[in-house]
Amino acid sequence: MELPTLEEFDKIKEEVVGYEEFIEEIRSYLKVAHKPRKSGKKILPSQKFYLLLGNPGIGKSYIAEKIAKYLNKQFININCANAHLSELVGFPQEYIGADCGKIVLGMSEKKDRAPLILFDEIDKCSEKN
């Protein structure tokens, strides 16, 4: 995985207003990933999950997309307010026209095994979807 330099990543502060603590957390991740090892191998810290809270329109999706760009990762945005389980995980193979869900299709199209996935509007999920 090709990671940006810390200087490249710092440009995100010019493009995003707020979320300083979250940006610093991601920067710390990059710092650990860039740390030289005696073996010469790059070791990535374990994956993490973040929850960004706030009113609509304050930039939660925007910052997620920018971070994906700077990490050179595929960005999959799933709107949970209107997404159905079958859309996300796919249809059983016995159905005509069965296919994988949005997450697997996105990952296979870009050949990225670790995309940045945003589950947007998760508070609007219903039992049906």
Secondary structure, 3 states (H helix, E strand, C coil): CCCCCHHHHHCHHHHCCCCHHHHHHHHHHHHHHHCCCCCCCCCCCCCCCCCCCCCCCCCHHHHHHHHHHHCCCCEEEEECCCCCHHHHHECCCCCCCCCECHHHHHHHHHCCCCCEEEEECHHHCCCCC
